[in-house]
Amino acid sequence: MTAPRLIGIFGTGRNSSTLLTRLLDGIDGVYVHPVESNFLCAMNDLALLPVVRRRTIQNAVDAPLRRLHRRIPMRRLMSFYDQHCREIEQDYIPLVAPIELGEPARERVRVRSDCTPAEFVPFFLGAIAQWVEKDRPAGAAMFKSIETPYIGDYERLFPDMRFIHIIRDPVEVWASSKRSLVSYKKLPPWYLGSDNLRTTMARRWLPHARAILARRGAPNHFTVRYEDLVKDPGDTIRGICDWLGVAPPEAPDTQTMLGGRHPRAMPDNPSQRGVATPRRAVADLHASHAFEEVVTPRERDLIVHLAYPLARELGYFETLSPPDPRQLWRAWRSVDEWDFRHVAGGFARCKALASLIRRRAYVWRCCHRWRSAGGVAP
């Protein structure tokens, strides 16, 4: 089996990387993997542990990956990555059936006893491509990931890989993430790696913004702003396809799955219950469905403070000024309703209190760095 070339879509979560993936689905010669992928972080865990840590699964890590050179038993790899096969079987194939399948991916990958991460990713994606698109040979495989702190590791392991980055206004990223976690899933403020806001910004958005700006103009990197994608999806998808050197899908403004197939139904939008995911990109889904406003003024000010220089370079915050760090710190010294939302029981309240303390310590360090730098925002 010839390993396909890799194309990675990188985003922070809650920035429409799923929409972008489905709009690019159906390109001739490119298998588009529908499942959110955690490759390098998870395999760094599996090189040492029999399971992947919860924080890794939640993309709440940013420590260096030091075990990517090791060979990992295929049995251990598939104990984690078989979930991709199950998700395709349970969530995607029923939506586009009937579909003629090839040899199961599980059988193809078991011919090897072990793999390094550099060997496994194209091998695994190629096996799934031949399973679900057996009549459409794929020379390339596209996947999406939230592993934004590790763009450099992907470049090192896969020198010929192409990178598509999708970025969104960080305040809106947090708003969508908070609605999804708190309003939709009823999860506590410490769910994502001990503090949801810190994980969203420090371990996802900020590393991604830095990576994008450091590679501005690099031939293997293409950046899409969420706002431009939903405003004119057809033109955006055609631009990406021109960059890839491939013909665009037949309907570049319509979401498809598993090789250009139109699903019978779309899943609910995870930002708010009862809101169906539209088949076409919508410029302002928030306004059209009256989404709950969940971002507090102090959260907004903290995000602007953290992201201001990077966001300005990416075309955001053009009419905003950075908040005064002294006032920002004063605003965060009190407790509000969100600090203990969906927290029940003594153990959960202790974890919520620890999250509250960690977030305040994070805010204090950010404001202190501003003063130490002579009034220049970090």
C-alpha positions, 0 to 999 in steps of 0.5 A, spaced: 500 500 500 502 506 497 502 511 503 498 518 501 501 525 501 499 528 508 494 535 508 493 537 515 487 542 517 489 545 523 485 549 528 483 551 535 476 547 536 470 551 535 473 555 529 469 551 523 475 546 522 469 541 521 466 545 516 472 547 512 473 539 512 466 537 509 467 543 504 473 540 501 471 533 501 470 530 495 476 533 491 479 528 486 485 524 489 484 526 496 481 522 502 478 527 507 478 524 514 472 526 517 474 524 524 478 529 529 485 527 529 490 527 535 496 524 532 503 526 535 500 528 542 497 521 543 502 517 540 507 521 544 503 518 550 503 511 547 510 510 546 510 510 554 504 508 556 498 503 555 493 509 554 492 516 552 492 521 558 485 525 558 489 531 558 492 529 551 485 527 548 482 534 550 488 537 547 490 541 553 497 540 553 503 544 550 509 540 553 515 538 548 513 531 545 520 527 546 518 520 544 516 521 537 522 517 534 520 511 538 517 504 535 510 503 538 506 496 538 500 496 533 496 493 538 497 499 542 496 504 537 489 501 535 487 500 542 486 508 541 485 509 534 480 504 532 475 509 535 476 512 528 474 506 525 468 506 530 466 513 529 466 512 521 462 506 522 457 509 527 456 516 525 458 517 518 457 511 513 449 510 516 448 518 513 451 516 506 449 509 505 448 505 501 456 505 500 460 499 497 466 498 502 473 495 501 477 491 506 476 493 513 482 498 515 483 494 521 485 488 517 490 492 513 494 495 519 495 489 522 500 486 517 505 491 521 507 489 528 509 496 530 510 503 527 513 510 528 509 516 528 512 518 522 510 511 519 503 510 522 499 517 520 500 516 512 499 508 513 493 509 517 490 514 513 491 510 507 488 504 510 482 508 511 481 511 505 482 504 501 476 502 506 471 507 505 473 510 498 476 503 494 474 506 487 477 512 488 484 511 489 487 517 494 494 520 492 493 524 498 490 524 505 487 530 509 485 530 516 484 535 521 487 536 528 487 541 534 494 540 535 496 547 534 502 547 539 506 542 535 506 545 528 513 544 528 513 537 530 509 535 524 513 539 519 519 535 522 516 528 521 513 530 514 517 535 510 512 534 504 506 535 508 501 541 506 498 545 512 491 549 512 490 553 518 483 556 520 483 562 525 478 565 528 477 572 532 479 569 539 473 572 543 468 568 538 472 562 539 471 562 546 464 564 546 463 558 542 467 553 546 464 556 552 457 555 549 458 548 547 462 546 554 457 549 559 450 551 555 450 545 551 454 539 554 453 542 562 460 541 563 464 544 569 469 550 568 475 545 570 473 540 564 479 542 559 485 541 563 483 544 569 481 551 566 477 551 560 479 559 558 486 558 559 486 551 555 483 555 549 487 561 549 494 559 552 494 552 549 490 553 543 489 559 540 496 563 542 500 557 539 496 557 533 497 564 532 504 564 533 505 559 528 501 562 523 505 568 523 512 565 523 510 561 517 507 567 513 509 566 506 511 559 507 509 555 500 507 549 504 502 553 509 495 556 507 491 560 512 484 561 512 480 566 516 473 563 519 470 570 517 472 569 510 470 562 509 463 563 512 462 570 508 464 566 501 465 559 502 465 557 494 471 562 493 475 560 499 475 553 497 477 554 490 483 558 493 485 553 497 484 548 491 488 552 486 494 552 492 493 545 492 493 544 485 487 540 484 480 541 482 475 544 487 469 539 489 463 539 485 459 544 490 464 548 494 459 551 498 456 545 500 458 540 506 459 532 504 462 526 507 466 520 505 468 522 498 463 527 496 457 524 498 451 528 501 448 526 507 441 525 509 441 529 515 446 533 518 448 533 526 446 538 531 450 544 532 454 543 538 454 550 540 446 550 542 441 545 543 436 544 537 440 548 532 441 543 526 448 544 522 446 547 515 448 544 509 451 550 507 456 555 510 452 561 514 455 568 515 452 569 522 449 563 525 449 566 532 445 572 530 440 567 526 439 563 531 439 567 537 445 564 541 446 565 548 451 570 550 456 567 555 462 571 554 463 576 560 466 583 560 472 581 564 473 574 559 473 579 553 478 584 556 482 578 558 482 575 551 483 582 548 489 583 553 492 576 551 491 576 544 492 583 542 498 584 538 497 577 534 490 578 533 492 585 530 496 582 525 491 577 523 486 582 522 482 582 528 481 587 534 482 593 529 477 598 532 479 596 539 484 598 544 488 593 549 485 594 556 488 597 562 491 591 566 490 594 573 483 594 572 483 587 568 486 584 575 481 588 579 475 585 575 478 578 576 479 578 583 471 577 585 467 570 584 461 570 579 456 565 577 460 562 571 466 559 576 461 554 579 456 553 574 454 545 573 458 543 579 455 539 584 458 535 590 464 536 594 469 533 590 467 537 584 467 544 588 474 542 590 476 542 583 472 548 581 475 552 586 482 549 584 480 552 577 478 558 580 485 559 583 489 557 577 485 562 573 486 568 577 494 566 578 494 566 570 491 573 570 495 575 575 501 573 571 499 576 565 498 583 568 504 582 572 508 581 565 505 587 562 508 591 568 514 588 568 515 589 560 514 597 561 507 597 559 507 593 553 502 588 552 505 581 552 
